[in-house]
């Protein structure tokens, strides 16, 4: 304790929410990797969310922009079209609820 050259030690707790922010950042990084590895998961997640009525976690949404270039370059247009058709088949009400 207090040795010369040692960094000062703080006994005060981390600011409120700091641990949660670190966990959220880690989730975003994880999602970025997952979505870049299989970018069609972006569209599948949208489809399941609309069809089954659940909300996607904010960390997913923060990661999506980082996967869009992979979705454009790695996934065939026909596969993207198939997912979009499946999303449309979820019906009007689930889509409107999802978009809300």
DSSP file (Angstrom, degrees, kcal/mol; ACC not computed):
  #  RESIDUE AA STRUCTURE BP1 BP2  ACC     N-H-->O    O-->H-N    N-H-->O    O-->H-N    TCO  KAPPA ALPHA  PHI   PSI    X-CA   Y-CA   Z-CA
    1    1 A X              0   0    0      0, 0.0     7,-0.1     0, 0.0     5,-0.0   0.000 360.0 360.0 360.0 125.4    0.0    0.0    0.0
    2    2 A X        +     0   0    0      5,-0.2     3,-0.1     1,-0.2     6,-0.1   0.659 360.0 165.6  73.1  17.0    1.3    3.4   -1.0
    3    3 A X    >   -     0   0    0      1,-0.1     3,-2.0     4,-0.1    -1,-0.2  -0.344  49.2 -90.9 -65.4 147.9    4.6    2.1   -2.4
    4    4 A X  T 3  S+     0   0    0      1,-0.3    -1,-0.1    -2,-0.0     3,-0.1  -0.344 113.0  17.2 -60.6 134.7    6.5    4.6   -4.5
    5    5 A X  T 3  S+     0   0    0      1,-0.3    -1,-0.3    -3,-0.1     2,-0.3   0.356  94.0 128.1  85.7  -7.1    5.6    4.3   -8.2
    6    6 A X    <   -     0   0    0     -3,-2.0    -1,-0.3     1,-0.1     3,-0.1  -0.603  67.1-108.1 -81.0 142.3    2.4    2.4   -7.4
    7    7 A X        -     0   0    0     -2,-0.3    -5,-0.2     1,-0.1    -4,-0.1  -0.383  43.8 -94.6 -65.4 148.4   -0.7    3.7   -9.0
    8    8 A X        -     0   0    0      1,-0.1     2,-0.5    -6,-0.1    -1,-0.1  -0.393  39.9-135.3 -63.6 139.3   -3.1    5.3   -6.5
    9    9 A X        -     0   0    0     -3,-0.1     2,-0.5    -2,-0.1    -1,-0.1  -0.833  12.4-153.9-101.2 133.4   -5.7    2.8   -5.3
   10   10 A X        -     0   0    0     -2,-0.5    -2,-0.0     1,-0.1     0, 0.0  -0.925  12.9-171.2-109.8 126.4   -9.3    3.9   -5.1
   11   11 A X        +     0   0    0     -2,-0.5     2,-0.2     2,-0.1    -1,-0.1   0.444  56.9 108.7 -90.1  -1.0  -11.6    2.2   -2.7
   12   12 A X  S    S-     0   0    0      1,-0.1    -2,-0.1     3,-0.0     3,-0.1  -0.507  76.3-109.1 -77.2 146.0  -14.6    4.0   -4.1
   13   13 A X        -     0   0    0     -2,-0.2     3,-0.1     1,-0.1    -1,-0.1  -0.248  40.2 -88.8 -69.5 161.0  -17.0    1.8   -6.1
   14   14 A X        -     0   0    0      1,-0.1    -1,-0.1     3,-0.0     3,-0.1  -0.325  60.1 -82.8 -63.6 152.2  -17.3    2.1   -9.9
   15   15 A X    >   -     0   0    0      1,-0.1     3,-2.3    -3,-0.1     4,-0.4  -0.235  59.5 -86.1 -56.9 146.5  -19.8    4.6  -11.1
   16   16 A X  T 3  S+     0   0    0      1,-0.3    -1,-0.1     2,-0.1     0, 0.0  -0.298 115.5  16.6 -55.7 132.7  -23.4    3.3  -11.1
   17   17 A X  T 3> S+     0   0    0     -3,-0.1     4,-2.4     3,-0.0    -1,-0.3   0.289  89.6 113.9  88.2  -9.8  -24.1    1.6  -14.4
   18   18 A X  H <> S+     0   0    0     -3,-2.3     4,-2.0     1,-0.2     5,-0.2   0.914  78.8  47.6 -62.5 -42.4  -20.4    1.2  -15.4
   19   19 A X  H  > S+     0   0    0     -4,-0.4     4,-2.0     1,-0.2    -1,-0.2   0.897 112.3  50.4 -65.0 -39.1  -20.6   -2.6  -15.2
   20   20 A X  H  > S+     0   0    0      1,-0.2     4,-2.3     2,-0.2    -2,-0.2   0.874 108.6  51.7 -65.9 -37.7  -23.8   -2.7  -17.2
   21   21 A X  H  X S+     0   0    0     -4,-2.4     4,-2.4     2,-0.2    -1,-0.2   0.890 109.7  49.6 -66.6 -39.1  -22.3   -0.5  -19.9
   22   22 A X  H  X S+     0   0    0     -4,-2.0     4,-2.1     2,-0.2    -2,-0.2   0.895 111.2  49.1 -65.7 -39.7  -19.3   -2.8  -20.2
   23   23 A X  H  X S+     0   0    0     -4,-2.0     4,-2.2     2,-0.2    -2,-0.2   0.901 111.4  49.4 -65.9 -40.9  -21.6   -5.8  -20.4
   24   24 A X  H  X S+     0   0    0     -4,-2.3     4,-2.4     2,-0.2    -2,-0.2   0.913 110.0  51.1 -64.6 -42.1  -23.6   -4.1  -23.1
   25   25 A X  H  X S+     0   0    0     -4,-2.4     4,-2.3     1,-0.2    -1,-0.2   0.899 109.6  50.5 -61.9 -40.2  -20.5   -3.2  -25.1
   26   26 A X  H  X S+     0   0    0     -4,-2.1     4,-2.4     1,-0.2    -1,-0.2   0.897 109.3  51.0 -64.5 -40.5  -19.4   -6.8  -24.9
   27   27 A X  H  X S+     0   0    0     -4,-2.2     4,-2.8     2,-0.2    -2,-0.2   0.903 109.1  51.1 -63.3 -40.5  -22.7   -8.0  -26.2
   28   28 A X  H  X S+     0   0    0     -4,-2.4     4,-2.6     2,-0.2    -2,-0.2   0.934 110.4  48.4 -62.1 -46.0  -22.5   -5.6  -29.1
   29   29 A X  H  X S+     0   0    0     -4,-2.3     4,-2.0     2,-0.2    -1,-0.2   0.906 111.9  50.1 -60.8 -41.6  -19.0   -6.8  -30.0
   30   30 A X  H  X S+     0   0    0     -4,-2.4     4,-2.5     1,-0.2    -2,-0.2   0.937 111.2  48.3 -62.0 -46.9  -20.3  -10.4  -29.8
   31   31 A X  H  X S+     0   0    0     -4,-2.8     4,-3.1     1,-0.2     5,-0.3   0.887 107.2  56.2 -62.3 -39.0  -23.3   -9.6  -32.0
   32   32 A X  H  X S+     0   0    0     -4,-2.6     4,-2.1     1,-0.2    -1,-0.2   0.939 110.7  44.6 -57.7 -46.5  -21.0   -7.9  -34.6
   33   33 A X  H  X S+     0   0    0     -4,-2.0     4,-2.2     2,-0.2    -2,-0.2   0.939 114.9  47.6 -62.8 -47.6  -18.9  -11.1  -34.9
   34   34 A X  H  X S+     0   0    0     -4,-2.5     4,-1.9     1,-0.2    -2,-0.2   0.919 114.7  45.7 -60.7 -45.5  -22.0  -13.3  -35.1
   35   35 A X  H  < S+     0   0    0     -4,-3.1    -1,-0.2     1,-0.2     7,-0.2   0.826 112.3  50.3 -72.5 -31.0  -23.7  -11.2  -37.7
   36   36 A X  H >< S+     0   0    0     -4,-2.1     3,-0.5    -5,-0.3    -1,-0.2   0.862 110.1  51.4 -72.3 -34.3  -20.6  -10.8  -39.8
   37   37 A X  H 3< S+     0   0    0     -4,-2.2     2,-0.2     1,-0.3    -2,-0.2   0.889 133.1  12.2 -67.6 -38.8  -20.0  -14.5  -39.8
   38   38 A X  T >< S+     0   0    0     -4,-1.9     3,-2.1    -5,-0.2    -1,-0.3  -0.684  71.7 178.1-138.4  81.3  -23.6  -15.2  -40.9
   39   39 A X  T X> S+     0   0    0     -3,-0.5     3,-1.7     1,-0.3     4,-0.5   0.690  73.3  74.2 -64.9 -18.7  -25.1  -11.9  -42.1
   40   40 A X  H 3> S+     0   0    0      1,-0.3     4,-2.3     2,-0.2     3,-0.3   0.724  78.6  78.8 -65.4 -17.8  -28.4  -13.5  -43.1
   41   41 A X  H <> S+     0   0    0     -3,-2.1     4,-2.7     1,-0.2    -1,-0.3   0.781  82.0  65.4 -59.8 -26.1  -29.1  -13.7  -39.3
   42   42 A X  H <> S+     0   0    0     -3,-1.7     4,-1.8    -4,-0.2    -1,-0.2   0.966 107.9  37.9 -59.3 -51.8  -30.0  -10.0  -39.5
   43   43 A X  H  X S+     0   0    0     -4,-0.5     4,-2.4    -3,-0.3    -2,-0.2   0.875 115.2  53.8 -69.6 -37.3  -33.0  -10.8  -41.7
   44   44 A X  H  X S+     0   0    0     -4,-2.3     4,-2.9     2,-0.2     5,-0.2   0.915 107.9  50.8 -62.4 -41.8  -33.9  -14.0  -39.8
   45   45 A X  H  X S+     0   0    0     -4,-2.7     4,-2.4     1,-0.2    -1,-0.2   0.906 110.2  49.7 -62.5 -41.3  -33.9  -12.1  -36.6
   46   46 A X  H  X S+     0   0    0     -4,-1.8     4,-2.5    -5,-0.2    -1,-0.2   0.919 112.0  49.0 -62.2 -43.0  -36.3   -9.5  -38.1
   47   47 A X  H  X S+     0   0    0     -4,-2.4     4,-3.0     2,-0.2     5,-0.3   0.945 112.9  45.4 -62.5 -49.2  -38.5  -12.3  -39.4
   48   48 A X  H  X S+     0   0    0     -4,-2.9     4,-2.8     1,-0.2     6,-0.4   0.881 112.7  52.0 -64.0 -37.2  -38.7  -14.2  -36.0
   49   49 A X  H  X>S+     0   0    0     -4,-2.4     4,-1.4    -5,-0.2     5,-0.6   0.932 114.8  41.2 -63.7 -45.8  -39.3  -10.9  -34.2
   50   50 A X  H  <5S+     0   0    0     -4,-2.5    -2,-0.2    -5,-0.2    -1,-0.2   0.915 120.8  42.9 -67.6 -43.0  -42.2  -10.0  -36.4
   51   51 A X  H  <5S+     0   0    0     -4,-3.0    -2,-0.2    -5,-0.2    -3,-0.2   0.894 124.5  32.4 -73.1 -41.1  -43.7  -13.5  -36.6
   52   52 A X  H  <5S-     0   0    0     -4,-2.8    -1,-0.2    -5,-0.3    -3,-0.2   0.535 103.4-124.5 -99.1  -7.9  -43.3  -14.4  -32.9
   53   53 A X  T  <5 +     0   0    0     -4,-1.4     2,-0.3    -5,-0.3    -3,-0.2   0.815  60.0 133.8  75.2  32.2  -43.8  -11.0  -31.4
   54   54 A X      < -     0   0    0     -5,-0.6     2,-0.3    -6,-0.4    -1,-0.2  -0.807  52.7-117.4-111.6 159.2  -40.7  -10.5  -29.4
   55   55 A X        -     0   0    0     -2,-0.3     2,-0.3    -5,-0.0     3,-0.1  -0.719  23.1-125.5 -94.6 142.6  -38.3   -7.5  -29.2
   56   56 A X        -     0   0    0     -2,-0.3     5,-0.1     1,-0.1    -1,-0.0  -0.654  34.8-102.7 -84.8 142.5  -34.7   -7.7  -30.2
   57   57 A X    >>  -     0   0    0     -2,-0.3     4,-1.5     1,-0.1     3,-1.0  -0.252  24.8-118.3 -64.7 148.9  -32.2   -6.5  -27.6
   58   58 A X  H 3> S+     0   0    0      1,-0.3     4,-2.2     2,-0.2     5,-0.2   0.812 113.8  62.2 -59.6 -30.7  -30.6   -3.1  -28.1
   59   59 A X  H 3> S+     0   0    0      1,-0.2     4,-1.1     2,-0.2    -1,-0.3   0.855 101.3  53.1 -65.6 -32.4  -27.2   -4.7  -28.4
   60   60 A X  H X> S+     0   0    0     -3,-1.0     4,-1.6     2,-0.2     3,-0.6   0.949 109.3  47.9 -62.5 -49.3  -28.4   -6.5  -31.6
   61   61 A X  H 3X S+     0   0    0     -4,-1.5     4,-0.6     1,-0.3    -2,-0.2   0.850 108.8  53.8 -63.8 -34.6  -29.6   -3.2  -33.1
   62   62 A X  H 3< S+     0   0    0     -4,-2.2    -1,-0.3     1,-0.2     4,-0.2   0.796 111.7  46.4 -68.7 -26.7  -26.3   -1.5  -32.3
   63   63 A X  H XX S+     0   0    0     -4,-1.1     3,-1.2    -3,-0.6     4,-0.6   0.738  91.1  82.1 -86.6 -24.5  -24.4   -4.3  -34.1
   64   64 A X  H >X S+     0   0    0     -4,-1.6     3,-2.1     1,-0.3     4,-0.9   0.877  84.5  57.2 -53.3 -47.1  -26.6   -4.4  -37.2
   65   65 A X  H 3< S+     0   0    0     -4,-0.6     4,-0.4     1,-0.3     3,-0.4   0.825 103.2  56.3 -56.8 -28.3  -24.9   -1.5  -39.1
   66   66 A X  H <4 S+     0   0    0     -3,-1.2    -1,-0.3    -4,-0.2     4,-0.2   0.649 109.3  46.6 -76.0 -13.9  -21.6   -3.3  -38.8
   67   67 A X  H <X S+     0   0    0     -3,-2.1     4,-2.3    -4,-0.6    -1,-0.2   0.532  86.6  87.9-102.7  -9.2  -23.0   -6.3  -40.6
   68   68 A X  H  X S+     0   0    0     -4,-0.9     4,-2.3    -3,-0.4     5,-0.2   0.874  86.2  52.0 -63.8 -38.0  -24.8   -4.6  -43.5
   69   69 A X  H  > S+     0   0    0     -4,-0.4     4,-2.2     1,-0.2    -1,-0.2   0.893 111.3  48.8 -65.5 -36.1  -21.8   -4.6  -45.8
   70   70 A X  H  >>S+     0   0    0     -4,-0.2     4,-3.1     2,-0.2     5,-0.5   0.890 109.3  52.6 -66.8 -38.6  -21.4   -8.4  -45.2
   71   71 A X  H  X5S+     0   0    0     -4,-2.3     4,-0.8     1,-0.2    -2,-0.2   0.896 112.9  45.1 -63.0 -39.5  -25.1   -8.9  -45.9
   72   72 A X  H  <5S+     0   0    0     -4,-2.3    -2,-0.2    -5,-0.2    -1,-0.2   0.882 124.6  31.0 -70.6 -38.5  -24.7   -7.0  -49.2
   73   73 A X  H  <5S+     0   0    0     -4,-2.2    -2,-0.2    -5,-0.2    -3,-0.2   0.781 123.4  39.4 -96.4 -27.4  -21.5   -8.8  -50.3
   74   74 A X  H  <5S+     0   0    0     -4,-3.1     2,-0.5    -5,-0.2    -3,-0.2   0.713 100.7  71.7 -97.4 -22.0  -21.7  -12.3  -48.8
   75   75 A X  S  <<S-     0   0    0     -4,-0.8    -1,-0.1    -5,-0.5     5,-0.0  -0.837  80.3-120.6-108.0 129.7  -25.4  -13.3  -49.2
   76   76 A X    >>  -     0   0    0     -2,-0.5     4,-1.8     1,-0.1     3,-0.6  -0.295  22.9-120.7 -62.3 145.8  -26.9  -14.1  -52.6
   77   77 A X  H 3> S+     0   0    0      1,-0.2     4,-2.7     2,-0.2     5,-0.2   0.843 111.8  57.9 -56.6 -36.4  -29.8  -11.9  -53.6
   78   78 A X  H 3> S+     0   0    0      1,-0.2     4,-2.2     2,-0.2    -1,-0.2   0.863 105.4  49.6 -66.2 -34.9  -32.2  -14.9  -53.8
   79   79 A X  H <> S+     0   0    0     -3,-0.6     4,-1.8     2,-0.2    -1,-0.2   0.894 112.3  47.6 -69.8 -39.0  -31.5  -15.8  -50.2
   80   80 A X  H  X S+     0   0    0     -4,-1.8     4,-2.4     2,-0.2    -2,-0.2   0.917 111.7  51.0 -65.6 -42.5  -32.2  -12.3  -49.1
   81   81 A X  H  X S+     0   0    0     -4,-2.7     4,-2.6     1,-0.2     5,-0.2   0.915 106.8  54.2 -60.6 -43.5  -35.4  -12.2  -51.2
   82   82 A X  H  X S+     0   0    0     -4,-2.2     4,-2.1     1,-0.2    -1,-0.2   0.912 110.4  46.2 -57.8 -43.7  -36.5  -15.5  -49.6
   83   83 A X  H  X S+     0   0    0     -4,-1.8     4,-2.3     2,-0.2    -1,-0.2   0.904 111.8  50.9 -66.5 -40.6  -36.2  -14.0  -46.1
   84   84 A X  H  X S+     0   0    0     -4,-2.4     4,-2.3     2,-0.2    -2,-0.2   0.883 109.5  50.7 -65.4 -37.1  -37.9  -10.8  -47.1
   85   85 A X  H  X S+     0   0    0     -4,-2.6     4,-1.9     2,-0.2    -1,-0.2   0.914 110.1  50.2 -64.3 -42.3  -40.8  -12.8  -48.5
   86   86 A X  H  < S+     0   0    0     -4,-2.1     4,-0.5     2,-0.2    -2,-0.2   0.880 109.2  51.8 -63.5 -37.6  -41.1  -14.8  -45.3
   87   87 A X  H >< S+     0   0    0     -4,-2.3     3,-1.3     1,-0.2     4,-0.3   0.934 109.6  49.5 -62.7 -44.9  -41.1  -11.5  -43.3
   88   88 A X  H >< S+     0   0    0     -4,-2.3     3,-1.3     1,-0.3    -2,-0.2   0.841 103.8  60.3 -63.4 -33.0  -43.9  -10.2  -45.5
   89   89 A X  T 3< S+     0   0    0     -4,-1.9    -1,-0.3     1,-0.3    -2,-0.2   0.611  81.1  84.1 -71.7 -11.3  -45.9  -13.5  -45.0
   90   90 A X  T <  S-     0   0    0     -3,-1.3     4,-0.3    -4,-0.5    -1,-0.3   0.784 103.2-118.2 -61.5 -24.3  -45.9  -12.8  -41.2
   91   91 A X    <>  -     0   0    0     -3,-1.3     4,-1.6    -4,-0.3    -1,-0.2  -0.188  20.1 -77.4 105.1 162.8  -49.0  -10.7  -42.0
   92   92 A X  H  > S+     0   0    0      2,-0.2     4,-2.7     1,-0.2     5,-0.2   0.926 121.2  51.5 -65.0 -49.0  -49.9   -7.0  -41.7
   93   93 A X  H  > S+     0   0    0      1,-0.2     4,-2.4     2,-0.2     5,-0.2   0.929 111.1  45.8 -61.4 -49.4  -50.6   -6.9  -37.9
   94   94 A X  H  > S+     0   0    0     -4,-0.3     4,-2.4     1,-0.2    -1,-0.2   0.885 114.4  50.3 -61.5 -35.3  -47.3   -8.5  -36.8
   95   95 A X  H  X S+     0   0    0     -4,-1.6     4,-2.5     2,-0.2    -2,-0.2   0.916 110.8  47.7 -68.4 -41.9  -45.4   -6.2  -39.2
   96   96 A X  H  X S+     0   0    0     -4,-2.7     4,-0.9     2,-0.2    -2,-0.2   0.897 113.3  48.5 -65.2 -39.4  -47.1   -3.1  -37.9
   97   97 A X  H  < S+     0   0    0     -4,-2.4     3,-0.5    -5,-0.2    -2,-0.2   0.915 111.9  49.7 -65.0 -42.6  -46.5   -4.1  -34.3
   98   98 A X  H  < S+     0   0    0     -4,-2.4    -2,-0.2     1,-0.2    -1,-0.2   0.911 111.1  48.8 -62.2 -43.0  -42.9   -4.8  -35.1
   99   99 A X  H  <        0   0    0     -4,-2.5    -1,-0.2     1,-0.3    -2,-0.2   0.645 360.0 360.0 -73.6 -15.0  -42.4   -1.5  -36.8
  100  100 A X     <        0   0    0     -4,-0.9    -1,-0.3    -3,-0.5    -2,-0.1   0.472 360.0 360.0 -68.9 360.0  -44.0    0.4  -33.9
